[in-house]
Structure formats: C-alpha cells, structure tokens
Amino acid sequence: MTDFHTGLGKNDANYQPLTPIDSIIRSAQVYPDKTAIIYDDLEHNNFMQTWQQTFTRCRQLADGLRKLGIDKNDTVAVMMPNTPAMVECAFGVPMSAGVLCTLNTRLDINALTFCLQHSEAKVLIMDSKFADLAELIIETFPNLIIIHATDIAVDVERFGQMSYEELIDSSDNLENWERPLDEWDAISLNYTSGTTGTPKGVVYHHRGAALNAISNILDWDMPKHPMYLWTLPLFHCNGWCFPWSIAERAGVNVCLRKMDADLILQLIAKYKVTHYCSAPVVHNMLASGKPELKDAINHEVKGWVAGAPPSETMLAHMEEMGFDITHVYGLTEVYGPVTVCAEQEDWAVLDVAARAQKKSSQGVISHLMTGFDVFKQGTTEPVKADGEDMGELALRGNMVMKGYLKSRKATEAAFADGWFRTGDLGVKYPDGYIKIMDRLKDVIISGGENISSIEVENILYKLSEIQSCAVVAAPDDKWGEVPVAFIEIYDGSTLQRETVIEHCRQHLAGFKVPKHIIFAEIPKTSTGKVQKFELRQAAKSLAHETPKVVFGQK
Amino acid sequence: MTDFHTGLGKNDANYQPLTPIDSIIRSAQVYPDKTAIIYDDLEHNNFMQTWQQTFTRCRQLADGLRKLGIDKNDTVAVMMPNTPAMVECAFGVPMSAGVLCTLNTRLDINALTFCLQHSEAKVLIMDSKFADLAELIIETFPNLIIIHATDIAVDVERFGQMSYEELIDSSDNLENWERPLDEWDAISLNYTSGTTGTPKGVVYHHRGAALNAISNILDWDMPKHPMYLWTLPLFHCNGWCFPWSIAERAGVNVCLRKMDADLILQLIAKYKVTHYCSAPVVHNMLASGKPELKDAINHEVKGWVAGAPPSETMLAHMEEMGFDITHVYGLTEVYGPVTVCAEQEDWAVLDVAARAQKKSSQGVISHLMTGFDVFKQGTTEPVKADGEDMGELALRGNMVMKGYLKSRKATEAAFADGWFRTGDLGVKYPDGYIKIMDRLKDVIISGGENISSIEVENILYKLSEIQSCAVVAAPDDKWGEVPVAFIEIYDGSTLQRETVIEHCRQHLAGFKVPKHIIFAEIPKTSTGKVQKFELRQAAKSLAHETPKVVFGQK
C-alpha cells in the first residue's frame, strides 16, 4: 500500500465547496453582455437583462438582505410568480448566506402561516398580487420584514416595509456576499404540497443543487445559450434547479406571470424558445392551442414533462408542432427530476402510438444520481426485472435532500436502509427502465390482488371524452376493496356509465374494472395533484349504496 | 437562525462519493449495445466493443487485479499506447480500489525505474512493444507482477507472468469491485515530465476526476454519443480525463497505436470522428496532410489544442478542412485543461488572422473550476487587467491535485496562500481572458526588463522556414542576461542569421532581439517539450564566444 494520504489533504487551493453560485459568476464573466432574463407579456413590461446586470443585481440583493440582518441559515421566504425577481432570488438569497424558501403561490393563509412559522422566516419577498395575504400576515408575524415586489401596475396599498427595488438600491457593497463554507450547507427549503397532513420542509444543500443543475444539462444534452421558457413554477423544487442550469449554460430565462396558452405559444415563436418544462396540463394546453399560433412555431422545441407520461394524443400533437417531449420523474425530496426516459435510437422509426408507449416509462437514472432500484416492499431486495413484479422505487445519491426540517422521525423513515423510499410503486423492465404503477398508498387490494389505480386511469383516458379521472379504493365486504372511478368529462359530452364499463371490460381483467363510476369534478391540490384522500373518503360512503354523484356533477 | 443541521446529516441515501466510475455503470445500463471502443489500424485488428462488454471486462479486470493482491491504495502502473486495454484500465484499476499510474511510453529505463520505485507499484501492465524494458525491470523489481498486453503480433519472448487477456479471464466474480468510500481517495498518479530534476508524482482524487470529466463536456458542449479519436496520449493526465468524459456521454473511443497523419485522417473520415484533442504537433501534421485524405473528410470535426496556441496558418488549414479548433490550457497538476478560450459570437465574422489572434489566448476558467487570476509575483494581488501587466497565473478549485506524492515541501510550495501557483507568467485582458506569456523560469531579464521568451519565439515563427525554435537567457556582463535563439529550419531551407536578426528588429524592441542565433536541432522531452534547461546550459558557454552550432547542425 502506498501512502496516498499523508501531506495530501484538502486546502483552499484544491478543494472548494460545490455551489450553483459559481455558475452565475462564470457566466457574468465570460458572457457579460449575453441576455440572462427576458420578461415580456407582449403588451407592456418588455424587459431584458444581461448576465453582468443580473449578477450585479444578485450581489445587490445579497448585500441588501444582509443589511436587513440576514445571516447564515436565516430563512428568506419568497412568494412570487415566475418573474425576474424570482430568478434573482435563486442566486441573491444563497449569496447572502440565507436559505431560500420558495412558497407555493396558491397557498392559503393557513398554509402560509404554517410555512412562515415552521421555517422561522425573517424576510418575506412577496409579489404585489398577494397584498391581501400580506395584511393578514403582518398581524401574526410583527417581526417579519415584508418586501413587496411590484413589477406590474397594481392598485394596492403599499403593503411591505420596502419594495424589492428599494432593497436592491439599498446596497452599497458589491462584495458583501459569500460562497458557502461547506457544500452541505442548506441552500433552500421547499415545502411539499402533501395531499394529506401538514407540509414537510425539504432541505436542499449546495452540493445537490449544483449537481442537479449539471445533471439537467447532461440529461437533456443542453448546449450553451438555451432559450428557456419558465412554464414550470419556480417555487417547485426551485424550478427543478433550472435557474442554476440556465446560468451554467449562460442561457436566457424567459419569465412570465401566468400560464396562458396563447401567450406561451406566442413567446415560443417570438423568442425561438428551445427548452421548457412543465406538468402535463401545460403541454395539453399547448397541444390544443390555436392553430395559427402553433403554425407560427417553425423551430425545434424541447419539452420535459413530469407528473404523468405524455399521452399518445398529446405526443402526436406535439410532434406535429416540432416539439420533442421527454418524460422525467422526480419528487420534492430529490430536487426535481432524477429519472429520465432516455430515448433510444430505434424509437425514432416507431409509429406515434408505439413511441408514446416507450416514452411513458419513467426511464433510467439521471446522470449524476448514483443508485435507483425497485425493491420488494420493506426490503432492499430488487424485484424481478420482468415488467410485472411490483415494488417500491428507491433512490440514493447526491441529489437527495438533507432531510425534513424539524422532523427527525420522518427523515429517518425516509432514509431507512441507506435508500430514499419514494413511496411510489413500480416495475422494472428487462432493459432496466422502470415504470411507476402507483403511489403505494393508492394501490387497491381486491381479493388479495394488487390493482394499480394508474393502470385503470390510463385505460379510462383512452376514451377521448374524459378530461380527468381518478380511481380509488372503496371498502367492500366481499373483496376487501374494489376500484371506484371518478370521471370528469368535457363540456358537451354525453358519455354514459355503460360505455365506460364496457370499455374497461374490453381492456382490463375483470377484477380491475371499476365497480362504481362517478361523474364529478375532481378535487385537486394547488399544484394540480388529484386529492385521492378526499376521493377515498367519498368512496367509503358509496361502497354500499347506489352510486351517485358527489362534488357537483357537470 | 433556523437549525438546518440537526438531524440533517449525511447518510448512504443522500450522500455518495463522486467518482468517474459511475459514468461507465450508467452507460452500460442505459446504452448497453452502443459501441464503446473501436480499434482499427485499417489493415488488421478491426475491433469493436460495446459499453456492456467494456463494463464487463472492466469488472473482470478489477476482480483479476484483486486476485493478484491489489487492494486499497496499491499502485497499478501501466505502460501502453492508446489501445483498448488502456481505456479499460481507466476504469478497471480504480474499480479494484487500486491507484492507476499511467507511465509515459517514452520513458527510458532510468526514469521508469524511478517511477516504479517511487510509486511502489505492485503490478505493471505493459504493452508488448516494451518487452526490452521489461527484461531490465524484472531484475530490479523481483516482486513486481508484470502483465503483458499483446494485441498485436510481435516477435518477442513472453515477458510477463501473465497476459492481459489471461488476467481478464482469471476473473470469476463480476461483483468483486467497489466505488470509493471517500471521494478524496486517490484514483491515479501521474508523473510530470519535468524538464529538470526528477519527475514529481501528481496524485488525483475521484472527486476531481469526476468533475473534470464533466467540465470537459460542458466546456465543449459535447452531446451524447461523440466519436472521440485518441490522438492525445492516454498516459497524459489520464488523457485529460476524457476516458471518463466519453463514458459519461456513452461515446466511442477510437483507439490507435501510433500518431500517423495518414491513418488519423483516414480514421476521421471512416468513422466520422467528431472530437479529438492533441498537442499542436498532431494538428500541424493533419493540416499539412495529403490533400486527397483531407478532402475525404466532409463533416465537422472539433479539436482541442493545448501546449501552444493554434497558429494562423494551422487555423486557416483546419478551418478549410471543416475543423473547429479550440485552444485550452492546463498542467498535470490540474487534471489537464482548466482554462478554455471560449469563443465569442462576434469572432465568427473576423478574418482568419484576427480569429487566430483571438483564439491564441488561454481564455477563461473551465466550467467546474472555482478561481483563476493573475497575481503579482509572490502575492495574491491581481495584476491590472490591461493585457500588459504580467504576473503568475494561479488557480483554485476541485480540479487541482491532492498534491505531490512523498513531497510535502513541493506540495506546500505549490499551494501557498490557498492558490495553486502554475509557474506560468501571464497577462489578463480587460475582458478577463488571460494569456500566458512564459514559464516563470524561462523569462529573460535584460537590463532590468522582462523579456518573454515566447513573445520572441512567436515572432521567429512568422518566418515560414523555421520549423522549431527556442529562446533562452544567456548570461551577459553588461545586461545581466540577453536572449539567445536556437533555431531548427526545414530541410532545404537556406535561411540566414542576418535575415532572422533583421526580421526580429522589425517586430521587436531592440532589447528583445536575440543577441545570438544558433541553428541546431532542439532537444525535447519525451512529450515534446523543449528542454530549455539544456539550452540554457549551452547558452552559458556561448555568451562570451562567437556563436557556434551545438547539438549537430542541420
């Protein structure tokens, strides 16, 4: 054994904490005059800012926050749509040594109060549109410093102690910021939008943020200077770390306040947007957008979709528009996407239906994660890679959270056996690609057999009149549980229960066919997740009755 | 302050050591049937191997080495040209937990003995062409296990205990390998080819190797599945970490035994090579290659050049061929290139001469390094960014070595003040791009003025009859030192001393004009570096005499 340790330790020359802050430092230096941010609602507020300007403003923001008393591990909460200020906060807050807590913009006052209390936020940067909430908050948190960001003309009373621009202007020292001393230091705090229970505070570190930002680039083959459209909320897992990816690539952040199909299609055409991410809802909006707006797009656009696989219909529409859609999968606990349905060369020659089938799997591990596998529940024993044997998806690597803030028990449970348990049930194919079949808690166990609620939902979605649907378990005296389908149909549709049942019988084994079909509006969380918990409650009361409509029939 | 530490520590789920081993694991899983290695001298030995096959063989290699007794921190030396075995060793040796020591294939027996002794190598994997050396080594190192790699038919006695293929075949356990437990663990050992003194053993760690591999990809915008030609010796800084970059990108390693212009041009055309790296000598070889071979290349090829800027002539030739050349800079101590002359959009419209001028700077810092600057000598005070104020280039970040093996003093000297001192003298331009003017020890101080030997050499190279030249200091009673030029001219040239002097007078200040012009063959190290030390010795004896020819005139 040769001694490769003595006298060969770490020092400032050969070891520096990994941090996504480095990405903006480099781009501001190498590409100072390249555009960093565009903000354009096509009517007013046309706005462009270079990387040098953005870096300067981020340093001013850091200095301003420090002058307000922000120091190491102080929480700075922000509640804003995808505006330029939101991009700047992704850098300026960590550069102040504070921890960035991006709040879901749909939080109600109760959830907001919980998050501010739990995170011990010292500063809250809030868009003007939330003025009403601010008034309520001031009473509960008299020491909270509220900064109002007002990039649009809104008719509200001044609600904060200071405006965002005043905060920037308060800076007089561009060197008053820092890189982290330890790459394990917290960079941000993201509250889960759990469908049940109180939100959990997921803590990210600089190392993971830096690596996920790069992994995004590698997974997507993203070249220098992409034109990235912010159709994904920046409050969602720090925009899946894309503010840092785009800085690393010296690309352009195209910001926008609201998710409007016309606006998005026009921005894509006007700025020749190259990349965007979003939940299926936005993709579907675009796929069914105005033909003249779609026709105006004549360059290749790449989109990532997470939350559900791209449907055949959506994929066909998108491909016609020249959009190249990739399915990714992730959770708040892992900084956003950590698996990617990496396309294989031979998929290109398939027809759209077959390609949609291929693209519907959650795929393989992201470049910079280390391990993923599907384990038999409660074990670390892999399931058979046969596409049938179901188990829980587990992950490990540097893009997994530090843990849940102030929840040692939940943290320890999530990290049992050295793997992060996703709570998602899936299968593994012979080629190593994995497919999520259901959330563990959403599986329906009927007569001892597992039924994936998602499998049944996917069959239902083949009926083009169904806009949204959800399948949950209802208690049953004979079978233990039986599947119940809640269905939301398009306006004007006359879809009948019998047609649905017949369709299911043709495509599913008998025990998987929903025993009750309920036409109703489906309750969703602020991020668009179906609240199956509520549906299960409703289903309970239905189990022994004649099916009836709940939640207001269409 | 919120407590973002308690209960939020590292565990196997959320922290894994960074290592380039992960790159081959992923590519073997996601792209098992994609080609990993091609080896084709266009006559025989046509050879192709997939990523799955390569990963299997690397695991076999690791298992085989462990069965020979290799364990944590045991040195495995290799001495091979750029063959497939050399690519496999970049993975198989670290996977055995051993440390890879790639030896310069031009080492003589004395240097080789030094490296084997100093590194305490337990195994030496050696190409058959070095059979003569092996015989000498066996006597000195009776316990050294020599593995002979014989992919070509050579007429030598069997010189090793075992062949490389026997070593691979000795494996019966594909799981007998490991990822490092600590990313700071040594992955490789690279001896500098110092122009004076004994070689120094530069120790790399897994973290730096993984990050440099990715930084290469980001700097070069390298997409998935590149076709990479091994014109850069794999023994040189582990091929600048490109074996790991190519695995990360699931690309193809096109291997070749010798640097022959015809062969290289044919391989580029045959396999549509997309990327290659090399010293200027190879680029020059290609630029002046056979027209019919050059004409057969009709796709874009990207090349990195280090060691000297691309000359205007070379660049013009390369651009005509459709080659896109980028100048990078690095040292053994920093894993290969760590600055890159990042091209700016507006360079595209310049004429070739102006573009060559732009491309001649060493540029800006690589993506994943943290700091670089030019400091006034012996301080950490930056020079003026005016393109004139000279100082020493200093670097810091994760792509800097652990240090020099068994040389605490040299390590500490290199890392003074938390920066790695490169020993290179340079200037910084207003746009932050840096340019190396000279090695610190090669600067000539004449009458109190600094003369950059490289500046004078560049003027000399404008004379097209000069094939190679070197300018060094000679002691002088009046001026302290004066510049002396050693010049190697092309066969058939009749270049006269007077012409050279006149040319220098026109382009240089009087004190920079060489006082002696010596036509001679210029001594170079095995890696092609000019041995200025020897030239200085020769210059000493000339200072007070009439100039005469040394080293055998042409």
Boltz contact constraints between the chains, C-beta under 6 A:
constraints:
  - contact:
      token1: [A, 1]
      token2: [B, 73]
      max_distance: 6.0
  - contact:
      token1: [A, 1]
      token2: [B, 74]
      max_distance: 6.0
  - contact:
      token1: [A, 2]
      token2: [B, 73]
      max_distance: 6.0
  - contact:
      token1: [A, 2]
      token2: [B, 75]
      max_distance: 6.0
  - contact:
      token1: [A, 2]
      token2: [B, 120]
      max_distance: 6.0
  - contact:
      token1: [A, 4]
      token2: [B, 73]
      max_distance: 6.0
  - contact:
      token1: [A, 4]
      token2: [B, 186]
      max_distance: 6.0
  - contact:
      token1: [A, 4]
      token2: [B, 203]
      max_distance: 6.0
  - contact:
      token1: [A, 7]
      token2: [B, 408]
      max_distance: 6.0
  - contact:
      token1: [A, 7]
      token2: [B, 411]
      max_distance: 6.0
  - contact:
      token1: [A, 8]
      token2: [B, 203]
      max_distance: 6.0
  - contact:
      token1: [A, 8]
      token2: [B, 402]
      max_distance: 6.0
  - contact:
      token1: [A, 8]
      token2: [B, 403]
      max_distance: 6.0
  - contact:
      token1: [A, 11]
      token2: [B, 415]
      max_distance: 6.0
  - contact:
      token1: [A, 12]
      token2: [B, 418]
      max_distance: 6.0
  - contact:
      token1: [A, 13]
      token2: [B, 396]
      max_distance: 6.0
  - contact:
      token1: [A, 13]
      token2: [B, 400]
      max_distance: 6.0
  - contact:
      token1: [A, 13]
      token2: [B, 415]
      max_distance: 6.0
  - contact:
      token1: [A, 13]
      token2: [B, 418]
      max_distance: 6.0
  - contact:
      token1: [A, 13]
      token2: [B, 419]
      max_distance: 6.0
  - contact:
      token1: [A, 13]
      token2: [B, 420]
      max_distance: 6.0
  - contact:
      token1: [A, 14]
      token2: [B, 400]
      max_distance: 6.0
  - contact:
      token1: [A, 16]
      token2: [B, 370]
      max_distance: 6.0
  - contact:
      token1: [A, 16]
      token2: [B, 397]
      max_distance: 6.0
  - contact:
      token1: [A, 16]
      token2: [B, 398]
      max_distance: 6.0
  - contact:
      token1: [A, 29]
      token2: [B, 432]
      max_distance: 6.0
  - contact:
      token1: [A, 30]
      token2: [B, 342]
      max_distance: 6.0
  - contact:
      token1: [A, 30]
      token2: [B, 364]
      max_distance: 6.0
  - contact:
      token1: [A, 73]
      token2: [B, 1]
      max_distance: 6.0
  - contact:
      token1: [A, 73]
      token2: [B, 2]
      max_distance: 6.0
  - contact:
      token1: [A, 73]
      token2: [B, 4]
      max_distance: 6.0
  - contact:
      token1: [A, 74]
      token2: [B, 1]
      max_distance: 6.0
  - contact:
      token1: [A, 75]
      token2: [B, 2]
      max_distance: 6.0
  - contact:
      token1: [A, 120]
      token2: [B, 2]
      max_distance: 6.0
  - contact:
      token1: [A, 186]
      token2: [B, 4]
      max_distance: 6.0
  - contact:
      token1: [A, 203]
      token2: [B, 4]
      max_distance: 6.0
  - contact:
      token1: [A, 203]
      token2: [B, 8]
      max_distance: 6.0
  - contact:
      token1: [A, 221]
      token2: [B, 223]
      max_distance: 6.0
  - contact:
      token1: [A, 221]
      token2: [B, 224]
      max_distance: 6.0
  - contact:
      token1: [A, 223]
      token2: [B, 221]
      max_distance: 6.0
  - contact:
      token1: [A, 224]
      token2: [B, 221]
      max_distance: 6.0
  - contact:
      token1: [A, 342]
      token2: [B, 30]
      max_distance: 6.0
  - contact:
      token1: [A, 364]
      token2: [B, 30]
      max_distance: 6.0
  - contact:
      token1: [A, 370]
      token2: [B, 16]
      max_distance: 6.0
  - contact:
      token1: [A, 396]
      token2: [B, 13]
      max_distance: 6.0
  - contact:
      token1: [A, 397]
      token2: [B, 16]
      max_distance: 6.0
  - contact:
      token1: [A, 398]
      token2: [B, 16]
      max_distance: 6.0
  - contact:
      token1: [A, 400]
      token2: [B, 13]
      max_distance: 6.0
  - contact:
      token1: [A, 400]
      token2: [B, 14]
      max_distance: 6.0
  - contact:
      token1: [A, 402]
      token2: [B, 8]
      max_distance: 6.0
  - contact:
      token1: [A, 403]
      token2: [B, 8]
      max_distance: 6.0
  - contact:
      token1: [A, 408]
      token2: [B, 7]
      max_distance: 6.0
  - contact:
      token1: [A, 411]
      token2: [B, 7]
      max_distance: 6.0
  - contact:
      token1: [A, 415]
      token2: [B, 11]
      max_distance: 6.0
  - contact:
      token1: [A, 415]
      token2: [B, 13]
      max_distance: 6.0
  - contact:
      token1: [A, 418]
      token2: [B, 12]
      max_distance: 6.0
  - contact:
      token1: [A, 418]
      token2: [B, 13]
      max_distance: 6.0
  - contact:
      token1: [A, 419]
      token2: [B, 13]
      max_distance: 6.0
  - contact:
      token1: [A, 420]
      token2: [B, 13]
      max_distance: 6.0
  - contact:
      token1: [A, 432]
      token2: [B, 29]
      max_distance: 6.0
